[in-house]
C-alpha cells in the first residue's frame, strides 16, 4: 500500500470547484473539494439526502443556510450539516485554495 497526500495534484488554475471522491461505500462517501474564490450560484442550494461533515483543511470559506445563517470557516474548522438542511457556499478565499474534506453518511 502506498499513502496519498490530500494536497497533491491540485491544479494551478481552477475554472470551477474540484470534487474528488477519495473513498466510497454504500453508506459513506469521503471526498476532497478544492475551491479558489468559487461559490454556489445564488439560487444553487444543496439539499442532500445524507448527513455531511465538512472540515476546512486549508483556506477559508463561508456557508449560508436557507434561514440566512452564515457560518465562517477557517483552516481547522468543521461543521455537521444534517440531511436536507439547505445550504450553499457563499464565499471562498480568492487568494488561496480552500481544501475541504467532506464526509457524507
SULFENMO-V673810 format. One record per pair of residues at least 4 apart in sequence whose C-alpha atoms are under 6 Angstrom apart, sorted by the first residue. I is the first residue (numbers start at 1). J is the second residue. D is the distance in Angstrom with one decimal. If there is no record, write none. Layout:
i->I j->J d->D
i->I j->J d->D
This chain:
i->17 j->34 d->5.8
i->17 j->35 d->4.9
i->18 j->33 d->5.5
i->18 j->34 d->5.0
i->19 j->32 d->5.9
i->19 j->33 d->4.6
i->20 j->31 d->5.4
i->20 j->32 d->5.2
i->21 j->30 d->6.0
i->21 j->31 d->4.2
i->22 j->30 d->5.6
i->22 j->31 d->5.1
i->23 j->29 d->5.9
i->23 j->30 d->5.2
i->24 j->28 d->5.8
i->24 j->29 d->4.4
i->27 j->105 d->5.7
i->28 j->104 d->5.6
i->28 j->105 d->4.6
i->29 j->103 d->5.7
i->29 j->104 d->5.1
i->30 j->102 d->5.7
i->30 j->103 d->4.5
i->31 j->101 d->5.9
i->31 j->102 d->5.2
i->32 j->100 d->5.7
i->32 j->101 d->4.9
i->33 j->99 d->5.9
i->33 j->100 d->5.0
i->34 j->98 d->5.6
i->34 j->99 d->4.7
i->35 j->97 d->5.6
i->35 j->98 d->5.0
i->36 j->93 d->5.9
i->36 j->94 d->5.1
i->36 j->96 d->6.0
i->36 j->97 d->4.7
i->37 j->92 d->4.7
i->37 j->93 d->5.1
i->37 j->94 d->3.7
i->38 j->92 d->5.8
i->39 j->89 d->5.0
i->39 j->90 d->5.2
i->39 j->91 d->5.3
i->40 j->44 d->5.6
i->40 j->88 d->5.7
i->40 j->89 d->5.1
i->45 j->86 d->5.8
i->45 j->87 d->5.3
i->45 j->88 d->5.2
i->46 j->86 d->5.4
i->46 j->87 d->5.3
i->46 j->88 d->5.9
i->47 j->84 d->4.8
i->47 j->86 d->4.8
i->48 j->83 d->5.6
i->48 j->84 d->5.1
i->49 j->83 d->5.3
i->49 j->84 d->5.8
i->50 j->83 d->4.6
i->50 j->105 d->5.5
i->51 j->81 d->5.9
i->51 j->82 d->4.6
i->51 j->83 d->4.3
i->51 j->104 d->5.6
i->51 j->105 d->5.3
i->52 j->80 d->5.9
i->52 j->81 d->5.1
i->52 j->103 d->5.5
i->52 j->104 d->4.5
i->53 j->79 d->5.8
i->53 j->80 d->4.4
i->53 j->102 d->5.7
i->53 j->103 d->5.1
i->54 j->78 d->5.4
i->54 j->79 d->5.6
i->54 j->101 d->5.6
i->54 j->102 d->4.4
i->55 j->77 d->5.8
i->55 j->78 d->4.1
i->55 j->100 d->5.6
i->55 j->101 d->5.2
i->56 j->75 d->5.0
i->56 j->76 d->5.6
i->56 j->77 d->5.7
i->56 j->99 d->6.0
i->56 j->100 d->4.5
i->57 j->75 d->5.1
i->57 j->76 d->5.6
i->57 j->99 d->5.4
i->57 j->100 d->5.7
i->58 j->75 d->4.8
i->58 j->98 d->5.3
i->58 j->99 d->5.1
i->59 j->75 d->5.6
i->59 j->97 d->5.9
i->59 j->98 d->4.1
i->60 j->73 d->5.7
i->60 j->74 d->4.6
i->60 j->92 d->5.9
i->60 j->93 d->5.5
i->60 j->98 d->5.9
i->61 j->72 d->6.0
i->61 j->73 d->5.2
i->61 j->91 d->5.4
i->61 j->92 d->4.2
i->62 j->71 d->5.5
i->62 j->72 d->4.4
i->62 j->73 d->5.9
i->62 j->90 d->5.5
i->62 j->91 d->5.0
i->63 j->70 d->5.6
i->63 j->71 d->5.2
i->63 j->88 d->5.7
i->63 j->89 d->4.6
i->63 j->90 d->5.4
i->64 j->69 d->5.7
i->64 j->70 d->4.4
i->64 j->87 d->5.5
i->64 j->88 d->5.4
i->64 j->90 d->5.9
i->65 j->69 d->5.3
i->65 j->86 d->5.8
i->65 j->87 d->4.3
i->66 j->86 d->5.5
i->66 j->87 d->6.0
i->73 j->77 d->5.5
